[in-house]
Amino acid sequence: MATGQAPGNPIPAMRTFQPVEHPVVVIGPQYLAQYPVELVVSSKLWTLGENDFKVSDINGTNIFPSQEQKIRTMHRRWEAFRGESKEEKDLLFTAKKSKLFQFKTQLDVFLPNNKGEVPDFKVKGGYGESSCSILLGDSNTLLAQMHRLHSLKTMILDSDSFGVTVYPSVDYAFIVALVVILDEINADRSGED
């Protein structure tokens, strides 16, 4: 007869989220949540011109039925504007590649009032890779993480799908806009972006 007990099943680790010190609002406070927001962003690969994006939560509910911002591309720079506007007063943010030649996409993101060299946000890791992270400025404070989803459904529908975890008190519409820009960079690998 054994007197000692067999060790029990290990308890799965819980993912902890370091809260941001101040809420991160770029597009609007209505896109903040006090909990991690899990989104699925999918784009059809076969569309011509602008990609057709669908953003849904983990239940499949469409989150953005209409485009919330207009993104304009200039040489290696992307500007996001509120609505259909292209006026300076409606500029939400500017994103640009960190380095001219790079194997991993890295974006520096600047808010309109930032005229300095230090970006307000950084995107590290390539869209074509399995995952990437969105960080606050030059810190290691994570705001969101994105990872490629592979399934039979996405292969049949010829679409790219990404799981995006947006941390609490971070503008998830802003994070989705960055995902759209990363998709555009990935679609144009000619180096002319």
Secondary structure, 3 states (H helix, E strand, C coil): CCCCCCCCCCCCCCCCCCCCCCCECCCCHHHCCCCCEEEEEEEECCCCCCCCEEEEECCCCECCCCCCEEEEEECCEEEEEECCCCCHHHEEEEEEECCCCCCCCEEEEECCCCCCCCCCEEEECCCCCCEEEEEECCCCCEEEEEEEECCHHHHHCCEEEEEEEECCCECHHHHHHHHHHHHHHHHCCCCCC
